[in-house]
Amino acid sequence: MSFLNWQKFTVLWTPDSYAANSVEAVMNVQSGYVIGLIICRTEAAFDGTGTAAIFELGDGNDVDRYLDAGELDEETAGNMVRAIGATGGTYILYRHFIYTAEDTIDVNFTAATGADGTVGSVRIIIYWAKVYP
C-alpha cells in the first residue's frame, strides 16, 4: 500500500505596494502536483480609507481558483479561513487541483482605494503532493 506524501508550504505574504493592484507569485508548481488543503490567515490587518483591499489566490489560468474575494477578512488580524475557491471552479467541487503543466500559485491583490493606511500581511499554508510521475 502506498501513501500520498503531503508537503507543507508556508509563506508570509505582504504586497509589493499597498497603493497598486498586483499579481505576485508565491509558489512554483510542476506538472503532476496536486494541491490540497489551503489555509489563509490575516496576520496584520490591511487598514486604509475607502474600499478595502482584496486578497485572492489563484494561478495563471484562474485568478481565484483557491480563494475568492470575500472569503478572507483582510481588515481583521487573526481571521483564518480554509480556502474554498470561486463558484464553478474545480477546487470548490473537489477540494484539490492537479496541475498538468508548470505554473505558479499567485496572490491577486486589489489595493484599497484610499491606500494611505497600514500594509497588512497574510500567512498562506498550502498542502501539496507530487502524484505523477
Contacts in CASP RR format, 6 or more apart in sequence:
PFRMAT RR
TARGET T0000
AUTHOR 0000-0000-0000
METHOD contacts of the structure
MODEL  1
MSFLNWQKFTVLWTPDSYAANSVEAVMNVQSGYVIGLIICRTEAAFDGTG
TAAIFELGDGNDVDRYLDAGELDEETAGNMVRAIGATGGTYILYRHFIYT
AEDTIDVNFTAATGADGTVGSVRIIIYWAKVYP
4 34 0 8 1.000
4 129 0 8 1.000
4 131 0 8 1.000
5 129 0 8 1.000
5 130 0 8 1.000
6 36 0 8 1.000
6 127 0 8 1.000
6 128 0 8 1.000
6 129 0 8 1.000
7 127 0 8 1.000
7 128 0 8 1.000
7 129 0 8 1.000
8 125 0 8 1.000
8 126 0 8 1.000
8 127 0 8 1.000
9 27 0 8 1.000
9 125 0 8 1.000
9 126 0 8 1.000
9 127 0 8 1.000
9 128 0 8 1.000
10 123 0 8 1.000
10 124 0 8 1.000
10 125 0 8 1.000
10 126 0 8 1.000
11 26 0 8 1.000
11 27 0 8 1.000
11 123 0 8 1.000
11 124 0 8 1.000
12 43 0 8 1.000
12 121 0 8 1.000
12 122 0 8 1.000
12 123 0 8 1.000
12 124 0 8 1.000
13 24 0 8 1.000
13 26 0 8 1.000
13 107 0 8 1.000
13 121 0 8 1.000
13 122 0 8 1.000
13 123 0 8 1.000
13 124 0 8 1.000
14 119 0 8 1.000
14 120 0 8 1.000
14 121 0 8 1.000
15 22 0 8 1.000
15 24 0 8 1.000
15 53 0 8 1.000
15 107 0 8 1.000
15 109 0 8 1.000
15 111 0 8 1.000
15 119 0 8 1.000
15 120 0 8 1.000
16 22 0 8 1.000
16 24 0 8 1.000
17 111 0 8 1.000
18 46 0 8 1.000
18 53 0 8 1.000
18 111 0 8 1.000
18 112 0 8 1.000
18 115 0 8 1.000
18 117 0 8 1.000
18 119 0 8 1.000
18 120 0 8 1.000
19 111 0 8 1.000
19 115 0 8 1.000
20 111 0 8 1.000
20 115 0 8 1.000
21 109 0 8 1.000
21 110 0 8 1.000
21 111 0 8 1.000
22 107 0 8 1.000
22 108 0 8 1.000
22 109 0 8 1.000
22 111 0 8 1.000
23 63 0 8 1.000
23 106 0 8 1.000
23 107 0 8 1.000
23 108 0 8 1.000
23 109 0 8 1.000
24 106 0 8 1.000
24 107 0 8 1.000
24 109 0 8 1.000
25 104 0 8 1.000
25 105 0 8 1.000
25 106 0 8 1.000
26 104 0 8 1.000
26 105 0 8 1.000
26 106 0 8 1.000
26 107 0 8 1.000
26 124 0 8 1.000
27 104 0 8 1.000
27 105 0 8 1.000
27 126 0 8 1.000
27 128 0 8 1.000
28 102 0 8 1.000
28 104 0 8 1.000
29 35 0 8 1.000
29 59 0 8 1.000
29 99 0 8 1.000
29 102 0 8 1.000
29 103 0 8 1.000
29 104 0 8 1.000
29 105 0 8 1.000
29 128 0 8 1.000
30 99 0 8 1.000
30 102 0 8 1.000
30 130 0 8 1.000
31 99 0 8 1.000
31 100 0 8 1.000
31 101 0 8 1.000
31 102 0 8 1.000
31 132 0 8 1.000
32 98 0 8 1.000
32 99 0 8 1.000
32 100 0 8 1.000
32 130 0 8 1.000
32 131 0 8 1.000
32 132 0 8 1.000
32 133 0 8 1.000
33 98 0 8 1.000
33 99 0 8 1.000
33 128 0 8 1.000
33 129 0 8 1.000
33 130 0 8 1.000
33 131 0 8 1.000
34 96 0 8 1.000
34 97 0 8 1.000
34 98 0 8 1.000
34 99 0 8 1.000
34 128 0 8 1.000
34 129 0 8 1.000
34 130 0 8 1.000
34 131 0 8 1.000
35 66 0 8 1.000
35 91 0 8 1.000
35 96 0 8 1.000
35 97 0 8 1.000
35 98 0 8 1.000
35 99 0 8 1.000
35 105 0 8 1.000
35 126 0 8 1.000
35 127 0 8 1.000
35 128 0 8 1.000
36 95 0 8 1.000
36 96 0 8 1.000
36 97 0 8 1.000
36 126 0 8 1.000
36 127 0 8 1.000
36 128 0 8 1.000
36 129 0 8 1.000
37 82 0 8 1.000
37 95 0 8 1.000
37 125 0 8 1.000
37 126 0 8 1.000
37 127 0 8 1.000
38 57 0 8 1.000
38 66 0 8 1.000
38 67 0 8 1.000
38 82 0 8 1.000
38 83 0 8 1.000
38 124 0 8 1.000
38 125 0 8 1.000
38 126 0 8 1.000
38 127 0 8 1.000
39 80 0 8 1.000
39 81 0 8 1.000
39 82 0 8 1.000
39 83 0 8 1.000
39 124 0 8 1.000
39 125 0 8 1.000
40 55 0 8 1.000
40 57 0 8 1.000
40 67 0 8 1.000
40 71 0 8 1.000
40 72 0 8 1.000
40 80 0 8 1.000
40 81 0 8 1.000
40 83 0 8 1.000
40 122 0 8 1.000
40 123 0 8 1.000
40 124 0 8 1.000
40 125 0 8 1.000
41 78 0 8 1.000
41 79 0 8 1.000
41 80 0 8 1.000
41 81 0 8 1.000
41 122 0 8 1.000
41 123 0 8 1.000
41 125 0 8 1.000
42 72 0 8 1.000
42 73 0 8 1.000
42 74 0 8 1.000
42 75 0 8 1.000
42 76 0 8 1.000
42 77 0 8 1.000
42 78 0 8 1.000
42 79 0 8 1.000
42 80 0 8 1.000
42 120 0 8 1.000
42 121 0 8 1.000
42 122 0 8 1.000
43 77 0 8 1.000
43 78 0 8 1.000
43 120 0 8 1.000
43 121 0 8 1.000
43 122 0 8 1.000
43 123 0 8 1.000
44 77 0 8 1.000
44 118 0 8 1.000
44 119 0 8 1.000
44 120 0 8 1.000
44 121 0 8 1.000
45 74 0 8 1.000
45 75 0 8 1.000
45 76 0 8 1.000
45 77 0 8 1.000
45 118 0 8 1.000
45 120 0 8 1.000
46 52 0 8 1.000
46 53 0 8 1.000
46 74 0 8 1.000
46 75 0 8 1.000
46 112 0 8 1.000
46 118 0 8 1.000
46 119 0 8 1.000
46 120 0 8 1.000
47 75 0 8 1.000
47 117 0 8 1.000
47 118 0 8 1.000
47 120 0 8 1.000
48 112 0 8 1.000
48 114 0 8 1.000
48 115 0 8 1.000
48 116 0 8 1.000
48 117 0 8 1.000
48 118 0 8 1.000
49 112 0 8 1.000
49 113 0 8 1.000
49 114 0 8 1.000
49 116 0 8 1.000
49 117 0 8 1.000
50 112 0 8 1.000
50 113 0 8 1.000
50 114 0 8 1.000
51 112 0 8 1.000
51 113 0 8 1.000
51 114 0 8 1.000
52 74 0 8 1.000
52 75 0 8 1.000
52 112 0 8 1.000
53 74 0 8 1.000
53 75 0 8 1.000
53 109 0 8 1.000
53 110 0 8 1.000
53 111 0 8 1.000
53 112 0 8 1.000
53 120 0 8 1.000
54 69 0 8 1.000
54 70 0 8 1.000
54 74 0 8 1.000
54 109 0 8 1.000
54 110 0 8 1.000
55 67 0 8 1.000
55 69 0 8 1.000
55 72 0 8 1.000
55 74 0 8 1.000
55 107 0 8 1.000
55 108 0 8 1.000
55 109 0 8 1.000
55 122 0 8 1.000
56 63 0 8 1.000
56 64 0 8 1.000
56 67 0 8 1.000
56 68 0 8 1.000
56 69 0 8 1.000
56 107 0 8 1.000
56 108 0 8 1.000
56 109 0 8 1.000
56 110 0 8 1.000
57 64 0 8 1.000
57 65 0 8 1.000
57 66 0 8 1.000
57 67 0 8 1.000
57 83 0 8 1.000
57 105 0 8 1.000
57 106 0 8 1.000
57 107 0 8 1.000
57 108 0 8 1.000
57 124 0 8 1.000
58 64 0 8 1.000
58 65 0 8 1.000
58 66 0 8 1.000
58 67 0 8 1.000
58 105 0 8 1.000
58 106 0 8 1.000
58 107 0 8 1.000
58 108 0 8 1.000
59 65 0 8 1.000
59 103 0 8 1.000
59 104 0 8 1.000
59 105 0 8 1.000
59 106 0 8 1.000
60 103 0 8 1.000
60 104 0 8 1.000
60 106 0 8 1.000
61 103 0 8 1.000
62 86 0 8 1.000
62 89 0 8 1.000
63 106 0 8 1.000
63 108 0 8 1.000
64 85 0 8 1.000
64 86 0 8 1.000
64 108 0 8 1.000
65 85 0 8 1.000
65 86 0 8 1.000
65 89 0 8 1.000
65 90 0 8 1.000
65 91 0 8 1.000
65 97 0 8 1.000
66 83 0 8 1.000
66 85 0 8 1.000
66 91 0 8 1.000
66 97 0 8 1.000
66 105 0 8 1.000
67 81 0 8 1.000
67 83 0 8 1.000
67 84 0 8 1.000
67 85 0 8 1.000
68 84 0 8 1.000
68 85 0 8 1.000
68 86 0 8 1.000
68 87 0 8 1.000
69 110 0 8 1.000
71 81 0 8 1.000
71 83 0 8 1.000
71 84 0 8 1.000
71 85 0 8 1.000
72 79 0 8 1.000
72 81 0 8 1.000
72 122 0 8 1.000
73 79 0 8 1.000
74 120 0 8 1.000
74 122 0 8 1.000
83 91 0 8 1.000
84 91 0 8 1.000
84 92 0 8 1.000
85 91 0 8 1.000
85 92 0 8 1.000
86 92 0 8 1.000
90 97 0 8 1.000
91 97 0 8 1.000
98 131 0 8 1.000
105 126 0 8 1.000
107 122 0 8 1.000
107 124 0 8 1.000
END
